[in-house]
């Protein structure tokens, strides 16, 4: 996985730095944790993605509060480990 990537946003193409990727056994989903290179360093973003679909490299927003709490727990576990 590359360390940076470009994401098309409503403000144009943004270069992003990958912080880490996580997998949820509970949801059977992959997540990408990243930040905008030119943005505030304290803001991080989370999106889900499907690494097995080579034709669709789309990142999906995580909008479910319960799912976000699970991701936060996974990230805390990752940081401790």
Secondary structure as GFF3:
##gff-version 3
##sequence-region A 1 81
A	DSSP	beta_strand	4	9	.	.	.	ID=ss1
A	DSSP	beta_strand	12	24	.	.	.	ID=ss2
A	DSSP	beta_strand	29	36	.	.	.	ID=ss3
A	DSSP	beta_strand	45	49	.	.	.	ID=ss4
A	DSSP	beta_strand	60	61	.	.	.	ID=ss5
A	DSSP	alpha_helix	65	80	.	.	.	ID=ss6
###
